[in-house]
Structures are given as C-alpha cells and as structure tokens.
C-alpha cells in the first residue's frame, strides 16, 4: 500500500480563497483602522472641542487592548473555529466605526478603540500568519507579504476616498458610517464563507512539502532564551517602525518659511506608505528563499534609510529615497517576524507563541509615539542616534536567534 498523502503540489480554489480572504481582511478592517486615523485627526478634535492629544489617546487604548488580549485571542484561534473568532473580530471593528458615527462623543472613541483593538489582534496580527502556516508549507512568506501589503495599499486607497468625500462636502461622521459598513462588507463574507481553520476541514491538503516536524509544546519554547530574544527583537522592530511618524515633523522643523519642507514631509509619508506595501511582498518572497539574508537586508535598509533622512536635507529626492528605503525595514515587523517565529519554534503551538510575541509588540506600539516625540523634542540628532543604536540591537538579537535556529529545529518533536 502507498503512503497517505500529507500535502499537495497544486493550489486548489480553497487555497486561493484563503489568500484572497487574507488580502480582504488587511485591505478592509486593518487598513481602515491603522492607515486612516491620522486623516480624521485634522477634523474630529475641533468638532468635539477637545485637544488633539486627548482624542489621540483612543489609539493608545486600541494598542493596549491588542496587547493584553493577544494571548487570549491566540488560544481561541488554536482551540475554536477560526470563522467564529475572525467574524466576531470583524464585527467589533465595523460596529466600532458605526458607534462613533452615531454617538459623536469623546468617550465613544475610547470604547471604539477598545473594540477595534480586540478585533485587530485576530485580523491583523494573528489571522494571516496562522492561516498561512496551516495551509501553506511552502511560499507562506510570500503569501504573508502579499496579504500584509494591502494594509499599505488599502491605506493609500482609503485615504484618497476620504479626501474625495471631504472635498464633496460630506461630514466626518457620515464617513465613519461608511468606514463601518466597508469594514463589514470587506470582511464578513470571507471570514464566514471562505476560510477554515485547517485544510483538512475543507477536504484539502496543505500546499507544498511539509516540515519534518511540527514543533514542541509552547510551554517549553516560551522558557527558552531564544523566545525572549525574538520577543524583544519583535518589540524593538515595531518601536522603530513608529519612528517614521516623526519624518513629517522633522522636515517641518527644517522649514525656511516657504512651506517647502512641510510639503516634502507629507510626500515622504506617502512614499513610505507605498514603499512598505511593495516591500512587504518583496520581503516575503525573499524570506521564503533565505530568511537570514532577508533579515540582514532589512536591518541594513533601516540604518541606511535613517541616515538618508538625517543627512539628506539638502535634497528632497534624498529624503524621499530615505523614506522608500526605510519601507523595507518597516515591512519586517508584520512579515519577517512571524516567519522567524515559525522557523524557530515550528507550527504546533504557533498561535499561542506568536500571540505572546504580538502582545509585547503592541505594548511597545502604545508607547512608541510619545517615546519618539520625547527624543524629537530634545533633538532630532538624538532621535536618529537612538534609532540607529536600536537597529544595531535588533541586528545582534537576530544574529543570536539565527544562531540558535538549527539547535531548536533539532529538538522539534512530532
């Protein structure tokens, strides 16, 4: 008798639906939440009569909700039908936008931030890596990169929609209602109808030749030095992605009264969004071939990008190039980190392990903006110096993790 097949060399319609679902989740819910809130910031605080800092606290609430719910959501994804978890997550995001539209009060932003944070843990941080690791033994990095690219692509598109609606005279509260409906329409049909927790539930097999082993239990992995190293590495990478938010303010500080540098800063932000979308796909493809080389390339791009922005003030094109190059490092947080976690610890307990990494990533995200603003208020030379030092720390942590990889993989158990 022949051996029972454990994988397939051909992608079926169900495999393709998993990819499309990942794209729609990030294009809709995730991009609407994370890539457009800054556009509302120019209007909503004045309408509510509150300081911008008070209004923006809802983003901190969102990140903290993500952080502290990540282990719980990770366990749910491991033990519960993924359709239920992700559909409930999409509802939290969509209803959050709708409540803001209807109630029009400061307190509802904090409630909505809590709801969206609980929803985005599964939708942005866990769904795509978890599904890709279960459905695809090969090309998972490419697929993760392609799906995550749509947070940037979606952000660029939704921002243009926002600008068009504002230009037409529509008020922001109606736009919030549109955002809520869009979040539900771009997610629920896919979370309810197109995905399954495993290929076997859909009568399929994983695509590509499998790993030789699936990894030992999470309780053992999470006591290892390598786990704490990747834990810290992921958090610092996310902290470093947030430094890019300082680029427009940095160029504004250089303005000579003509407004030229202010316009350059806005363009830098646009270049960054486009670049990180392209680089997420490129990094995923590269990581499938050589994750170590991809990691070193990302770190090099991060350092080069900061140096170009820091010392390239004599030319707008150099500043744009710095933003574009930095996009490759920016992409590593949501593309390279989950690939590294899988290669270190396997996939048996992947949702539980990666959810705990995501917890720290989001805690850092909650404090990242004031962290960099503090150094920016002191001196941008200090800010960029701190950024480069932290990138060197990331590089050293990565070297340590890759050095431990063969030993950890040798200890994997079926």
N, C-alpha and C positions, 0 to 999 in steps of 0.2 A: 504493500500500500504506500502511496505517496504521502509526503508530509502535508499537513494542512497549511494552506497559505496564510501568512501573517501580514502581508502588505500587498499593495498593487502598484504596478508601474504606470498606470493610466489614471488620470484625474477624471472622475465622474461628474455629472451635473451636481451632485450633492457636495463634492469638494469645491466646485466653483461657487456654489451658493454660500458656503462658509466664507470664502474670500469676499464676495460681494457684501455679505452681512457685516463683516469687519469694516469694510470701506464705508458703508452707510452709517454705521454706529459712530465712527470717528468724524465723518463728514457732517452729520447732523448734530446729535447731542453734544459731543465733545467740542467741536468747533464753535458751536453757538455759545457754549458756556465759557470757554477759555480764550477764544480769539476775538470776541466782540465786546467784552465788558468795558474795555477802555474807551470805545466809541460812545457808549451810554454815559460815561463819566463826564463828558463835556456838557451834558444837559440835565441829568437827573438830580445831582445835588442842589442845583439852583432851583429846580422845580419843587423840591422838598424843603428848601430853606435850611439845609444842613451843610457843614463843612465837607469838602471832598474826602478828607481823611476819615471822617465818621462814616460816610457812605461806603468807602472802600473797605471798611472793616468786614463787610459781608464776604469778601473774597478770602480774608483770613479765616473766617468761620468755615467757609467751604473747604479750605485746605485742611483745617484741623478735623473736620468731620471725615474727610477722606482718610486722614492719618489713623485716627483711633478706631475707625470701623473696618480698616483693611483686613486685619486678621479674621474678624468675624465673617466678612464677605468672602474671604478666601476659603474658609471652612465650608460655607454654604455652597460655593461653587464646586467643592470637592464631593459634597455629600447630597446635594439637591439637584434636581433637574435644572440645567442651565437656562432653559427657556423661562422658567418662573423667576429666577434671580434677575436676569437681564431685562425682562419685561417690566418687572417691578421697578428696576433701576431707571428705565426709560420713563416710566410714569412719574417718578419723583422729579426728574428733570423737567419734563413737559409741564406738569402741574405747577412746579415752582415758578416758571415763567408766567403762567396764566394767573396765578395768585398775585404776582407783582402787578400785572396789568389791571386786575380788578380792584385791589385794595389801595394801591398808591400811597403807601405809608412807609416810613423808615423801618419800622420793626419787622415788616413783612420781608424785607430784604435779608434780614438775619435768619428768619425762618426758611426762606427760599435757599439761602446759602447752605444751611444745614441739610435740606432736602437734596440739593444738587450735589453736595459733597458725598452724601450717602450713595447717590446714584452713579456718580462718575467713578467711584472706586472700581465697580464692576465693569462699567462701559469702557473706560479709557485704559485703566492700569492693568486689569486682570483678564478681561474677556478675550481680547485678540491674542495675547501670548498663550493663554490657556487653551483656546480652541486650536491655534496653530500647532502647538506642541502635541496635541492629541490626534489631530487629523493629518499632520504632515511630518513624516520622519525626515524628509528632505525638503529643501527650499523654504523651511519655516522662517529663516531670517529674511529672505526676500519678501515673503508674504507679510510678515510683521511690518517691514519697512514700507511696503506699498500701502497697507492699511493705515499706518500711523501718518503717512504723508498727507492724508486727507484731513488731518487737523489743520495743517497749514493751507492746503488747497481750499478746504471749506471756509477757513477764516478769511482768505482773500475774497472769496465769492460772497460770503455773508456780509462782509464789510461794504462791498460795493452795493449790495441790496440795501443795507442800512442807509448809505449815503443817498441812494436814489429815492428811498421812501421819505427821508428827511427833506430832500430837495423838493419833493412833491407836496410838502406841507403836512405830512402825516405826523401826529404826535408820538412821543416815545412809548406811551402806554399802549397804544394800538400795536406798535412794533413788538412790544413784549408779548402781546397776544399772538401775533404772527410767529414769533420765535417759539412759543409753547406748542402751537399747532405743528410747526415744522419739525420740532424735536420728536413729537409723537409719530408723525407721518413717515419720517425717515428712519424710524427705529422699530416700532411695534410690528409691522408686517414681517420684518426679518427675524426679530427675536422670537416671535410666536410661531412662524411657519417654516423658516429656512434653516434653523440650526438644531443640532442635537449635541448632547454632552460628549458623545464618542461616535466614531464612525460605525461601530457595531450596532448602535441604536438605530441607525438608518440603513442597516443591511449592507454596509460598506466595509472596506479595509483602509487603514492608514496609507497615505501615498508615500512611496519610497521605502528603501531598505531600512529596517529599524536599527536602533542602538542595540548593542549586545546585552545590555542590562538596563533596567529602568530606574535604578537609584535606591538607596537605602532609606529608611524612615526619616521623616523630617526632624524628629526629636533628637536623633543622633547628629544630623547635619548642623542643626542650629546650636550645637555646642562646640563646633569646630572653629579654629582661628580663621579659616578661610571664609566662613559665613560672616563673621564680624568684619572681616576685611572688605568683602563685597557689599555688605550693609553700609559701611562708612563710605566706600567708593561711590555707591549709587546716590547717597545723600549729597555728597560734595558736588557730584556732576550736576544734580538738579539745582543746587545753590549757584553754580557757575552759569547755568543757562539763564538765571534771573538777572545776572549782571548785564545782559543785553538790553534790559529795560532802561538802563542808565544811559545808553548811547544817545537818544534824543536830547536828554537833559544835559549831557556832556557837550554836545555840539551847540546847544543854546548858550552855555557858559562861554563859548568862544565867539559869540555873535558880535559883530562890529557895528551894530546899529542899522545895518541894511536889511536884516532878516534873512540873509543868505544861508547862514549856518542853521537857522531854525528849519528852513525848508529842507536842508540836507539831512537833518536829523529825522524828519518824517519819512524821507525817501529811504534812509538807512533801515528804518523799521520795516518798510515794505519789502526791501531787498532781503532782509533777514527772514521774513515770513516765506517768501518764495524760495529762498535758498534752503531753508531747513526742510521744506516739503520735498524738494528734489533730493536732498542729501539723505533723508530717511530711507528712500528707496535705494539709493546708491550704497548706503552703508549696510542695508540688509543684504543686498546682493554680494557685497564684498565679504561680509561676515560669514556667509554660507561657505565661502571658499577658504577664508583664513581669518578667523576671529581675532587672533593675536595681532596680526598686521593691521587689521581694521581699527583695533583699539589704539595702537601707536599712531596711526594716521590721524585719528580723531583728536588725540591729545596734541599732536603737532599743529593741526589746524586751529585748535583752540588758542594755543600760545601765539601762533602767527597772526590770527585774527585780532587778538587783543593788542599786539604790537603795532599792527597796521592802523588800528583805530587810535591808539595812543599817540603815535608819532606821525601819522599821515594827515595832519590837519592842514597841510599846505595844498592839498588836492582833494576835491570832493570825490574823485574817482577812486583814490586810495581808501578813503573812508567807506565807500560802497564796497570795494573789494574786501576790506576787513570784515564788514558785516556778512558778506557772502561766504567767505572762508570760515568764519565763526559758525555759520549754519551747519557745517559738517560735524563740529563738536556738539552743537545744540541737539542734533538728531540722536546722539548716542544715548541720551537718557531713556527714551522710550523704545529704542531699537536694540542697542548693543547690550544694555544691562540685562534684559530678560534672556537674551541669547547666552550671555555669560553665566547666568544663574543655572540655566538648563545644562550647559556643558560641565559645570562644576558638580551639580548635585543630582542630575538626572530628572526624570519627569514623574516618578511615582507620587511624590508629595509636592509637586511643583506649585500648585495653587497656594498651599499653606506657606511654603518657603518664600515665594515671591510676594505674597501679600504682606509678609512682615518686612521685607525689604521696602515695599511700597509705603508702608506706614512711616518709616523714617524719612523716605523721600518727600512725603507730603508734610511732615513736621517741618522739615527744612524749607519747603516751599512757603509755609505760613510765615516764617520769619525772614525769608530771603530779601524781600523788598526793603524793609527797614534796615536790614544788615548792610546792604549795598548803599542805601541812601545815607547812612551814617558815615561811611568812608567817603562818599561823594561830597558830603558837606565839609569834610576835613580837607580833602584834596583829591583830585582825580588821579594824580600820580600815585598816591597811596592806594586808591581803589584798584588801579590796574596792577600795581605791585602785588597786592593781596591776591588778586585773581590769578596771576602767574604762579605765585607760590602754591596756591591751592591746586592748580593744574599739575604742578610737579608732584604734589602729594598723591593726586589721582593716578598719575603715571606710576609711581612707586607701588601703590596699592595694587594696581593692575599687574605689574611685573610679579608681585608676590602671589596673586591669585592664579596667574597662568603657570607659575612655577609649581603650584600645588595641584594643578588640574590632573596630571597623569596619576598621581597617588590617590586622589579622590575617586577617579574613574575606576582604578584597580580595585577599590573597596566596594563598588556598587554590587548590589545583590538583586537577584531576580524578584 
